[in-house]
């Protein structure tokens, strides 16, 4: 480790907060109300503040173990952070979700019938979430110290294409692949993992961004609060590289990617049991998550070994913010009726 000028231009700050609800909640992610019966593992908000000595080129990146970032949540977070951090440009706040289907839905993402106590209201959870966002952002910003970065690319098998195509020219998400009409999977599978590693001034590893193309939905059918496979990724990496390491997960563009396999389901379950990750009759979902954690940690360790040969105390740093309006997809009456029938069929 070499000591460098502590007044170098690149400054790095980390912080995190627990955003696990303390009561049962409605979960986001499916087409019907789901009230939790357990907390499987904690939900986390993680903040990384980066600057190069010029406040105009500063940014706070924040990852949240929730399903979606709505405009209303983002704009309110910006408004409150401006009050907490008057020297930080709030439009340089970047929020993104890991897209777990086992977290509460803040604000108006979904509308469920009111649930009796002790179910936590979505309004109350949104306040808890906004407070955690502001606290983590302020701490990360105030924690900035001279540091360095390195980066690299690896691979880990996490996501699979979830669109099955049939000989009759139809396609279906999570469609069956064992029938006579099955033709092929519709498109690409992305197993790439991008890493950005951060260091202190003496080049001690302090944290990393882990970016991969798959929503965290292995446990999505469970009535549990969980960060899904990102919990396993964080735990596995920290076991190998340090218990205090900050890990900021990112789900990149992954519209047709899923951790659920359409091929080799029985073969995969058998291997998980042979590897001792699941019992003979045990549900393999937690074992699948453990396997993902090991695969991503393997990639992190491998990439870190190479990227650590090129640590940069000075780097080109720029943040550009723009609003992009995307055209809405027009839903047909037939699609509306199908969705309504599905919702009605799942009502208690």
LUMPA-155846 format. One record per residue (C-alpha): residue in three letters; residue number from 1; x, y, z. Coordinates in steps of 0.5 Angstrom, whole numbers, plus 2048, in hexadecimal, padded with zeros to 3 digits. Example, Ala and Ser with C-alpha at 12.3 -4.5 7.8 and 13.67 -1.06 7.14 Angstrom:
# residues 2
<pt res="ALA" n="1" x="819" y="7F7" z="810"/>
<pt res="SER" n="2" x="81B" y="7FE" z="80E"/>
***
This chain:
# residues 348
<pt res="UNK" n="1" x="800" y="800" z="800"/>
<pt res="UNK" n="2" x="803" y="807" z="7FE"/>
<pt res="UNK" n="3" x="801" y="80D" z="802"/>
<pt res="UNK" n="4" x="7FF" y="813" z="7FD"/>
<pt res="UNK" n="5" x="7FD" y="81A" z="7FE"/>
<pt res="UNK" n="6" x="7F7" y="81B" z="802"/>
<pt res="UNK" n="7" x="7F5" y="821" z="7FE"/>
<pt res="UNK" n="8" x="7F4" y="81D" z="7F8"/>
<pt res="UNK" n="9" x="7EE" y="81F" z="7F3"/>
<pt res="UNK" n="10" x="7EA" y="819" z="7F4"/>
<pt res="UNK" n="11" x="7E6" y="818" z="7FA"/>
<pt res="UNK" n="12" x="7E2" y="812" z="7FC"/>
<pt res="UNK" n="13" x="7DC" y="811" z="802"/>
<pt res="UNK" n="14" x="7D8" y="80B" z="804"/>
<pt res="UNK" n="15" x="7D2" y="80A" z="808"/>
<pt res="UNK" n="16" x="7CC" y="806" z="809"/>
<pt res="UNK" n="17" x="7C5" y="805" z="80D"/>
<pt res="UNK" n="18" x="7C1" y="7FF" z="80F"/>
<pt res="UNK" n="19" x="7BA" y="800" z="80B"/>
<pt res="UNK" n="20" x="7B7" y="7FA" z="80E"/>
<pt res="UNK" n="21" x="7AF" y="7FB" z="810"/>
<pt res="UNK" n="22" x="7AE" y="7F9" z="817"/>
<pt res="UNK" n="23" x="7A7" y="7F7" z="816"/>
<pt res="UNK" n="24" x="7A4" y="7F3" z="811"/>
<pt res="UNK" n="25" x="7A3" y="7F6" z="80A"/>
<pt res="UNK" n="26" x="7A0" y="7F6" z="803"/>
<pt res="UNK" n="27" x="7A5" y="7F3" z="7FE"/>
<pt res="UNK" n="28" x="7A6" y="7F6" z="7F8"/>
<pt res="UNK" n="29" x="7A7" y="7F2" z="7F1"/>
<pt res="UNK" n="30" x="7A1" y="7EE" z="7F0"/>
<pt res="UNK" n="31" x="79A" y="7EF" z="7EE"/>
<pt res="UNK" n="32" x="797" y="7EE" z="7F4"/>
<pt res="UNK" n="33" x="798" y="7F0" z="7FB"/>
<pt res="UNK" n="34" x="79D" y="7EC" z="7FF"/>
<pt res="UNK" n="35" x="79E" y="7ED" z="807"/>
<pt res="UNK" n="36" x="7A4" y="7EB" z="80A"/>
<pt res="UNK" n="37" x="7A5" y="7E6" z="80F"/>
<pt res="UNK" n="38" x="7AC" y="7E6" z="810"/>
<pt res="UNK" n="39" x="7B3" y="7EA" z="80F"/>
<pt res="UNK" n="40" x="7B8" y="7E6" z="80C"/>
<pt res="UNK" n="41" x="7BD" y="7EB" z="80B"/>
<pt res="UNK" n="42" x="7BE" y="7F2" z="80C"/>
<pt res="UNK" n="43" x="7BD" y="7F7" z="807"/>
<pt res="UNK" n="44" x="7C2" y="7FD" z="806"/>
<pt res="UNK" n="45" x="7C3" y="803" z="803"/>
<pt res="UNK" n="46" x="7CB" y="804" z="801"/>
<pt res="UNK" n="47" x="7CE" y="80B" z="7FF"/>
<pt res="UNK" n="48" x="7D4" y="80D" z="7FB"/>
<pt res="UNK" n="49" x="7D6" y="814" z="7FB"/>
<pt res="UNK" n="50" x="7DC" y="816" z="7F5"/>
<pt res="UNK" n="51" x="7DF" y="81C" z="7F4"/>
<pt res="UNK" n="52" x="7E5" y="81F" z="7F1"/>
<pt res="UNK" n="53" x="7E6" y="825" z="7F4"/>
<pt res="UNK" n="54" x="7E1" y="829" z="7F0"/>
<pt res="UNK" n="55" x="7DA" y="829" z="7F3"/>
<pt res="UNK" n="56" x="7D7" y="82A" z="7EC"/>
<pt res="UNK" n="57" x="7DA" y="823" z="7EA"/>
<pt res="UNK" n="58" x="7D7" y="81F" z="7F1"/>
<pt res="UNK" n="59" x="7D2" y="81A" z="7F1"/>
<pt res="UNK" n="60" x="7CF" y="815" z="7F7"/>
<pt res="UNK" n="61" x="7CD" y="80E" z="7F4"/>
<pt res="UNK" n="62" x="7C8" y="80B" z="7F8"/>
<pt res="UNK" n="63" x="7C5" y="804" z="7F8"/>
<pt res="UNK" n="64" x="7BF" y="801" z="7FB"/>
<pt res="UNK" n="65" x="7BC" y="7FA" z="7FC"/>
<pt res="UNK" n="66" x="7B5" y="7FC" z="7FA"/>
<pt res="UNK" n="67" x="7B2" y="7FB" z="7F3"/>
<pt res="UNK" n="68" x="7B1" y="801" z="7F0"/>
<pt res="UNK" n="69" x="7B4" y="809" z="7F0"/>
<pt res="UNK" n="70" x="7AE" y="80D" z="7EF"/>
<pt res="UNK" n="71" x="7AE" y="814" z="7EC"/>
<pt res="UNK" n="72" x="7AB" y="817" z="7F3"/>
<pt res="UNK" n="73" x="7AF" y="813" z="7F7"/>
<pt res="UNK" n="74" x="7B5" y="816" z="7F3"/>
<pt res="UNK" n="75" x="7B3" y="81D" z="7F3"/>
<pt res="UNK" n="76" x="7B1" y="81D" z="7FB"/>
<pt res="UNK" n="77" x="7B8" y="81A" z="7FC"/>
<pt res="UNK" n="78" x="7BB" y="81F" z="7F8"/>
<pt res="UNK" n="79" x="7B7" y="825" z="7FC"/>
<pt res="UNK" n="80" x="7B9" y="822" z="803"/>
<pt res="UNK" n="81" x="7C0" y="821" z="801"/>
<pt res="UNK" n="82" x="7C1" y="828" z="7FF"/>
<pt res="UNK" n="83" x="7BF" y="82A" z="806"/>
<pt res="UNK" n="84" x="7C4" y="825" z="809"/>
<pt res="UNK" n="85" x="7CA" y="827" z="805"/>
<pt res="UNK" n="86" x="7C9" y="82E" z="802"/>
<pt res="UNK" n="87" x="7D0" y="82D" z="7FF"/>
<pt res="UNK" n="88" x="7CE" y="827" z="7FB"/>
<pt res="UNK" n="89" x="7CA" y="828" z="7F4"/>
<pt res="UNK" n="90" x="7C4" y="823" z="7F5"/>
<pt res="UNK" n="91" x="7C3" y="822" z="7EE"/>
<pt res="UNK" n="92" x="7CA" y="81E" z="7EE"/>
<pt res="UNK" n="93" x="7C6" y="819" z="7F3"/>
<pt res="UNK" n="94" x="7C5" y="812" z="7EF"/>
<pt res="UNK" n="95" x="7C1" y="80D" z="7F2"/>
<pt res="UNK" n="96" x="7C0" y="806" z="7EF"/>
<pt res="UNK" n="97" x="7BC" y="800" z="7F2"/>
<pt res="UNK" n="98" x="7BE" y="7F9" z="7F2"/>
<pt res="UNK" n="99" x="7B7" y="7F7" z="7F0"/>
<pt res="UNK" n="100" x="7B6" y="7F2" z="7F5"/>
<pt res="UNK" n="101" x="7AF" y="7EF" z="7F5"/>
<pt res="UNK" n="102" x="7AF" y="7EF" z="7FD"/>
<pt res="UNK" n="103" x="7AF" y="7F6" z="7FF"/>
<pt res="UNK" n="104" x="7AA" y="7FB" z="801"/>
<pt res="UNK" n="105" x="7A7" y="7FF" z="7FB"/>
<pt res="UNK" n="106" x="7A9" y="807" z="7FD"/>
<pt res="UNK" n="107" x="7A4" y="80C" z="7FB"/>
<pt res="UNK" n="108" x="79F" y="80A" z="7F5"/>
<pt res="UNK" n="109" x="7A2" y="805" z="7F2"/>
<pt res="UNK" n="110" x="79C" y="800" z="7F3"/>
<pt res="UNK" n="111" x="796" y="801" z="7F6"/>
<pt res="UNK" n="112" x="793" y="7FC" z="7FB"/>
<pt res="UNK" n="113" x="78D" y="7FC" z="800"/>
<pt res="UNK" n="114" x="78F" y="7FE" z="806"/>
<pt res="UNK" n="115" x="791" y="7F9" z="80B"/>
<pt res="UNK" n="116" x="790" y="7F9" z="813"/>
<pt res="UNK" n="117" x="795" y="7FA" z="818"/>
<pt res="UNK" n="118" x="79A" y="7F8" z="819"/>
<pt res="UNK" n="119" x="79C" y="7F8" z="811"/>
<pt res="UNK" n="120" x="7A0" y="7FE" z="810"/>
<pt res="UNK" n="121" x="79D" y="803" z="80B"/>
<pt res="UNK" n="122" x="7A1" y="805" z="805"/>
<pt res="UNK" n="123" x="7A1" y="80C" z="807"/>
<pt res="UNK" n="124" x="7A4" y="80B" z="80E"/>
<pt res="UNK" n="125" x="7A9" y="807" z="80A"/>
<pt res="UNK" n="126" x="7AB" y="80C" z="805"/>
<pt res="UNK" n="127" x="7AC" y="811" z="80B"/>
<pt res="UNK" n="128" x="7B1" y="80C" z="80E"/>
<pt res="UNK" n="129" x="7B4" y="80B" z="807"/>
<pt res="UNK" n="130" x="7B5" y="812" z="806"/>
<pt res="UNK" n="131" x="7B8" y="813" z="80C"/>
<pt res="UNK" n="132" x="7BD" y="80E" z="80B"/>
<pt res="UNK" n="133" x="7BF" y="810" z="804"/>
<pt res="UNK" n="134" x="7C0" y="817" z="807"/>
<pt res="UNK" n="135" x="7C4" y="815" z="80D"/>
<pt res="UNK" n="136" x="7C9" y="810" z="808"/>
<pt res="UNK" n="137" x="7CA" y="815" z="803"/>
<pt res="UNK" n="138" x="7CC" y="81A" z="809"/>
<pt res="UNK" n="139" x="7D1" y="816" z="80C"/>
<pt res="UNK" n="140" x="7D4" y="813" z="805"/>
<pt res="UNK" n="141" x="7D5" y="81B" z="803"/>
<pt res="UNK" n="142" x="7D8" y="81C" z="80A"/>
<pt res="UNK" n="143" x="7DC" y="816" z="80A"/>
<pt res="UNK" n="144" x="7E0" y="818" z="804"/>
<pt res="UNK" n="145" x="7E7" y="817" z="804"/>
<pt res="UNK" n="146" x="7ED" y="817" z="7FF"/>
<pt res="UNK" n="147" x="7ED" y="810" z="7FC"/>
<pt res="UNK" n="148" x="7EE" y="80C" z="7F5"/>
<pt res="UNK" n="149" x="7EA" y="808" z="7F0"/>
<pt res="UNK" n="150" x="7EB" y="802" z="7EC"/>
<pt res="UNK" n="151" x="7E6" y="7FE" z="7E7"/>
<pt res="UNK" n="152" x="7E5" y="7F8" z="7E3"/>
<pt res="UNK" n="153" x="7E1" y="7F3" z="7E0"/>
<pt res="UNK" n="154" x="7DF" y="7EC" z="7E2"/>
<pt res="UNK" n="155" x="7DA" y="7E6" z="7E1"/>
<pt res="UNK" n="156" x="7D5" y="7E3" z="7E5"/>
<pt res="UNK" n="157" x="7CF" y="7DF" z="7E3"/>
<pt res="UNK" n="158" x="7C9" y="7E2" z="7E7"/>
<pt res="UNK" n="159" x="7C4" y="7E4" z="7E2"/>
<pt res="UNK" n="160" x="7C0" y="7E0" z="7DC"/>
<pt res="UNK" n="161" x="7BC" y="7E2" z="7D6"/>
<pt res="UNK" n="162" x="7B5" y="7E1" z="7D9"/>
<pt res="UNK" n="163" x="7B1" y="7E1" z="7D2"/>
<pt res="UNK" n="164" x="7AF" y="7DA" z="7CF"/>
<pt res="UNK" n="165" x="7AD" y="7DB" z="7C8"/>
<pt res="UNK" n="166" x="7A9" y="7D5" z="7C4"/>
<pt res="UNK" n="167" x="7A8" y="7D3" z="7BD"/>
<pt res="UNK" n="168" x="7A1" y="7D6" z="7BD"/>
<pt res="UNK" n="169" x="7A5" y="7DD" z="7BD"/>
<pt res="UNK" n="170" x="7A3" y="7DE" z="7C4"/>
<pt res="UNK" n="171" x="7A7" y="7E0" z="7CA"/>
<pt res="UNK" n="172" x="7A6" y="7E0" z="7D1"/>
<pt res="UNK" n="173" x="7AA" y="7E2" z="7D7"/>
<pt res="UNK" n="174" x="7AC" y="7DC" z="7DC"/>
<pt res="UNK" n="175" x="7A8" y="7D8" z="7D6"/>
<pt res="UNK" n="176" x="7A9" y="7D0" z="7D6"/>
<pt res="UNK" n="177" x="7AF" y="7CD" z="7D3"/>
<pt res="UNK" n="178" x="7AD" y="7C6" z="7D3"/>
<pt res="UNK" n="179" x="7A7" y="7C6" z="7CE"/>
<pt res="UNK" n="180" x="7A7" y="7C4" z="7C6"/>
<pt res="UNK" n="181" x="7A6" y="7CB" z="7C4"/>
<pt res="UNK" n="182" x="7AC" y="7CE" z="7C8"/>
<pt res="UNK" n="183" x="7B1" y="7D1" z="7C3"/>
<pt res="UNK" n="184" x="7B7" y="7D5" z="7C7"/>
<pt res="UNK" n="185" x="7B8" y="7DB" z="7CC"/>
<pt res="UNK" n="186" x="7B6" y="7E1" z="7C9"/>
<pt res="UNK" n="187" x="7BD" y="7E5" z="7CA"/>
<pt res="UNK" n="188" x="7C4" y="7E7" z="7CD"/>
<pt res="UNK" n="189" x="7C6" y="7E5" z="7D4"/>
<pt res="UNK" n="190" x="7CB" y="7EA" z="7D8"/>
<pt res="UNK" n="191" x="7D0" y="7E6" z="7DD"/>
<pt res="UNK" n="192" x="7D4" y="7EC" z="7DD"/>
<pt res="UNK" n="193" x="7D6" y="7F0" z="7E4"/>
<pt res="UNK" n="194" x="7D9" y="7F7" z="7E4"/>
<pt res="UNK" n="195" x="7DD" y="7F9" z="7EA"/>
<pt res="UNK" n="196" x="7DF" y="800" z="7ED"/>
<pt res="UNK" n="197" x="7E4" y="7FF" z="7F3"/>
<pt res="UNK" n="198" x="7E5" y="805" z="7F8"/>
<pt res="UNK" n="199" x="7EB" y="805" z="7FC"/>
<pt res="UNK" n="200" x="7EE" y="80A" z="801"/>
<pt res="UNK" n="201" x="7F4" y="80F" z="801"/>
<pt res="UNK" n="202" x="7F9" y="809" z="802"/>
<pt res="UNK" n="203" x="7F5" y="804" z="7FD"/>
<pt res="UNK" n="204" x="7F1" y="800" z="802"/>
<pt res="UNK" n="205" x="7EB" y="7FD" z="7FF"/>
<pt res="UNK" n="206" x="7E5" y="801" z="802"/>
<pt res="UNK" n="207" x="7DF" y="7FF" z="7FE"/>
<pt res="UNK" n="208" x="7DC" y="7FD" z="7F7"/>
<pt res="UNK" n="209" x="7D7" y="7FE" z="7F2"/>
<pt res="UNK" n="210" x="7D4" y="7F7" z="7EF"/>
<pt res="UNK" n="211" x="7D0" y="7F8" z="7E9"/>
<pt res="UNK" n="212" x="7CD" y="7F2" z="7E5"/>
<pt res="UNK" n="213" x="7C7" y="7F1" z="7E1"/>
<pt res="UNK" n="214" x="7C2" y="7ED" z="7E5"/>
<pt res="UNK" n="215" x="7BC" y="7EF" z="7EA"/>
<pt res="UNK" n="216" x="7BD" y="7EC" z="7F1"/>
<pt res="UNK" n="217" x="7B7" y="7E8" z="7F1"/>
<pt res="UNK" n="218" x="7B9" y="7E1" z="7F3"/>
<pt res="UNK" n="219" x="7B4" y="7E1" z="7F9"/>
<pt res="UNK" n="220" x="7AF" y="7E5" z="7F6"/>
<pt res="UNK" n="221" x="7A9" y="7E0" z="7F7"/>
<pt res="UNK" n="222" x="7AA" y="7E0" z="7FF"/>
<pt res="UNK" n="223" x="7A6" y="7E4" z="804"/>
<pt res="UNK" n="224" x="7AD" y="7E7" z="806"/>
<pt res="UNK" n="225" x="7B1" y="7EE" z="807"/>
<pt res="UNK" n="226" x="7B7" y="7EC" z="803"/>
<pt res="UNK" n="227" x="7BD" y="7EF" z="7FF"/>
<pt res="UNK" n="228" x="7BD" y="7E9" z="7FB"/>
<pt res="UNK" n="229" x="7C4" y="7E7" z="7F8"/>
<pt res="UNK" n="230" x="7C7" y="7ED" z="7FA"/>
<pt res="UNK" n="231" x="7C7" y="7EB" z="801"/>
<pt res="UNK" n="232" x="7CB" y="7E5" z="7FF"/>
<pt res="UNK" n="233" x="7D0" y="7E9" z="7FB"/>
<pt res="UNK" n="234" x="7D1" y="7EE" z="800"/>
<pt res="UNK" n="235" x="7D2" y="7E9" z="805"/>
<pt res="UNK" n="236" x="7D7" y="7E4" z="801"/>
<pt res="UNK" n="237" x="7DB" y="7EA" z="7FF"/>
<pt res="UNK" n="238" x="7DC" y="7ED" z="806"/>
<pt res="UNK" n="239" x="7DE" y="7E6" z="808"/>
<pt res="UNK" n="240" x="7E4" y="7E6" z="803"/>
<pt res="UNK" n="241" x="7E6" y="7ED" z="803"/>
<pt res="UNK" n="242" x="7E4" y="7F0" z="80A"/>
<pt res="UNK" n="243" x="7DE" y="7F1" z="80E"/>
<pt res="UNK" n="244" x="7DE" y="7F9" z="80E"/>
<pt res="UNK" n="245" x="7DE" y="7F9" z="806"/>
<pt res="UNK" n="246" x="7D8" y="7FD" z="803"/>
<pt res="UNK" n="247" x="7D5" y="7FA" z="7FD"/>
<pt res="UNK" n="248" x="7D0" y="7FE" z="7F8"/>
<pt res="UNK" n="249" x="7CC" y="7FA" z="7F4"/>
<pt res="UNK" n="250" x="7C9" y="7FC" z="7ED"/>
<pt res="UNK" n="251" x="7C4" y="7F8" z="7E9"/>
<pt res="UNK" n="252" x="7C6" y="7FA" z="7E2"/>
<pt res="UNK" n="253" x="7C1" y="7FA" z="7DC"/>
<pt res="UNK" n="254" x="7BE" y="7F3" z="7DD"/>
<pt res="UNK" n="255" x="7B7" y="7F3" z="7DA"/>
<pt res="UNK" n="256" x="7B7" y="7EC" z="7D7"/>
<pt res="UNK" n="257" x="7BC" y="7E9" z="7DC"/>
<pt res="UNK" n="258" x="7BA" y="7E5" z="7E3"/>
<pt res="UNK" n="259" x="7BE" y="7E1" z="7E8"/>
<pt res="UNK" n="260" x="7B8" y="7DB" z="7E6"/>
<pt res="UNK" n="261" x="7BB" y="7D6" z="7E1"/>
<pt res="UNK" n="262" x="7B6" y="7D4" z="7DC"/>
<pt res="UNK" n="263" x="7BB" y="7CE" z="7DA"/>
<pt res="UNK" n="264" x="7BF" y="7C9" z="7DF"/>
<pt res="UNK" n="265" x="7BA" y="7CA" z="7E5"/>
<pt res="UNK" n="266" x="7BB" y="7C3" z="7E7"/>
<pt res="UNK" n="267" x="7C2" y="7C2" z="7E6"/>
<pt res="UNK" n="268" x="7C4" y="7C9" z="7E9"/>
<pt res="UNK" n="269" x="7C0" y="7C7" z="7EF"/>
<pt res="UNK" n="270" x="7C3" y="7C0" z="7F0"/>
<pt res="UNK" n="271" x="7CA" y="7C4" z="7EF"/>
<pt res="UNK" n="272" x="7C8" y="7C8" z="7F5"/>
<pt res="UNK" n="273" x="7C7" y="7C2" z="7F9"/>
<pt res="UNK" n="274" x="7CD" y="7BF" z="7F7"/>
<pt res="UNK" n="275" x="7D1" y="7C5" z="7F9"/>
<pt res="UNK" n="276" x="7CE" y="7C5" z="800"/>
<pt res="UNK" n="277" x="7CA" y="7CC" z="7FF"/>
<pt res="UNK" n="278" x="7C3" y="7C9" z="800"/>
<pt res="UNK" n="279" x="7C0" y="7C2" z="803"/>
<pt res="UNK" n="280" x="7BD" y="7BC" z="800"/>
<pt res="UNK" n="281" x="7B6" y="7BF" z="800"/>
<pt res="UNK" n="282" x="7B8" y="7C6" z="801"/>
<pt res="UNK" n="283" x="7B5" y="7CC" z="7FD"/>
<pt res="UNK" n="284" x="7BB" y="7CE" z="7F9"/>
<pt res="UNK" n="285" x="7BA" y="7D6" z="7F9"/>
<pt res="UNK" n="286" x="7BF" y="7D8" z="7FE"/>
<pt res="UNK" n="287" x="7C4" y="7D3" z="7FB"/>
<pt res="UNK" n="288" x="7C3" y="7D6" z="7F5"/>
<pt res="UNK" n="289" x="7C4" y="7DD" z="7F8"/>
<pt res="UNK" n="290" x="7CB" y="7DA" z="7FC"/>
<pt res="UNK" n="291" x="7CD" y="7D8" z="7F5"/>
<pt res="UNK" n="292" x="7CC" y="7DF" z="7F2"/>
<pt res="UNK" n="293" x="7D0" y="7E2" z="7F8"/>
<pt res="UNK" n="294" x="7D6" y="7DD" z="7F7"/>
<pt res="UNK" n="295" x="7D6" y="7DE" z="7EF"/>
<pt res="UNK" n="296" x="7D6" y="7E6" z="7F0"/>
<pt res="UNK" n="297" x="7DB" y="7E6" z="7F6"/>
<pt res="UNK" n="298" x="7E0" y="7E1" z="7F1"/>
<pt res="UNK" n="299" x="7DF" y="7E7" z="7EC"/>
<pt res="UNK" n="300" x="7E1" y="7EC" z="7F1"/>
<pt res="UNK" n="301" x="7E7" y="7E9" z="7F3"/>
<pt res="UNK" n="302" x="7E9" y="7E7" z="7ED"/>
<pt res="UNK" n="303" x="7E8" y="7EE" z="7EA"/>
<pt res="UNK" n="304" x="7EB" y="7F2" z="7F0"/>
<pt res="UNK" n="305" x="7F1" y="7EE" z="7EF"/>
<pt res="UNK" n="306" x="7F2" y="7F1" z="7E8"/>
<pt res="UNK" n="307" x="7EF" y="7F8" z="7E9"/>
<pt res="UNK" n="308" x="7F4" y="7F9" z="7EF"/>
<pt res="UNK" n="309" x="7FA" y="7F9" z="7EB"/>
<pt res="UNK" n="310" x="7F7" y="800" z="7E8"/>
<pt res="UNK" n="311" x="7F4" y="804" z="7EE"/>
<pt res="UNK" n="312" x="7F3" y="80B" z="7EC"/>
<pt res="UNK" n="313" x="7F3" y="811" z="7F1"/>
<pt res="UNK" n="314" x="7F1" y="816" z="7EB"/>
<pt res="UNK" n="315" x="7EC" y="814" z="7E6"/>
<pt res="UNK" n="316" x="7E7" y="818" z="7E1"/>
<pt res="UNK" n="317" x="7E1" y="819" z="7E5"/>
<pt res="UNK" n="318" x="7DB" y="81C" z="7E2"/>
<pt res="UNK" n="319" x="7D3" y="81B" z="7E4"/>
<pt res="UNK" n="320" x="7CE" y="81D" z="7DF"/>
<pt res="UNK" n="321" x="7C6" y="81D" z="7E1"/>
<pt res="UNK" n="322" x="7C1" y="81D" z="7DC"/>
<pt res="UNK" n="323" x="7B9" y="81C" z="7DC"/>
<pt res="UNK" n="324" x="7B7" y="817" z="7D6"/>
<pt res="UNK" n="325" x="7B0" y="816" z="7D5"/>
<pt res="UNK" n="326" x="7AE" y="80F" z="7D2"/>
<pt res="UNK" n="327" x="7A8" y="80E" z="7CE"/>
<pt res="UNK" n="328" x="7A3" y="80A" z="7D2"/>
<pt res="UNK" n="329" x="7A1" y="803" z="7CF"/>
<pt res="UNK" n="330" x="799" y="803" z="7CE"/>
<pt res="UNK" n="331" x="796" y="7FD" z="7D1"/>
<pt res="UNK" n="332" x="790" y="7FA" z="7CD"/>
<pt res="UNK" n="333" x="789" y="7F8" z="7D0"/>
<pt res="UNK" n="334" x="78B" y="7F1" z="7CF"/>
<pt res="UNK" n="335" x="791" y="7F2" z="7D3"/>
<pt res="UNK" n="336" x="78E" y="7F6" z="7D8"/>
<pt res="UNK" n="337" x="788" y="7F1" z="7D9"/>
<pt res="UNK" n="338" x="78E" y="7EB" z="7DA"/>
<pt res="UNK" n="339" x="791" y="7EF" z="7DF"/>
<pt res="UNK" n="340" x="78B" y="7F0" z="7E3"/>
<pt res="UNK" n="341" x="789" y="7E9" z="7E3"/>
<pt res="UNK" n="342" x="790" y="7E7" z="7E6"/>
<pt res="UNK" n="343" x="78F" y="7EC" z="7EB"/>
<pt res="UNK" n="344" x="788" y="7EA" z="7ED"/>
<pt res="UNK" n="345" x="78A" y="7E3" z="7ED"/>
<pt res="UNK" n="346" x="78F" y="7E4" z="7F2"/>
<pt res="UNK" n="347" x="78B" y="7E8" z="7F7"/>
<pt res="UNK" n="348" x="78A" y="7E5" z="7FE"/>
***
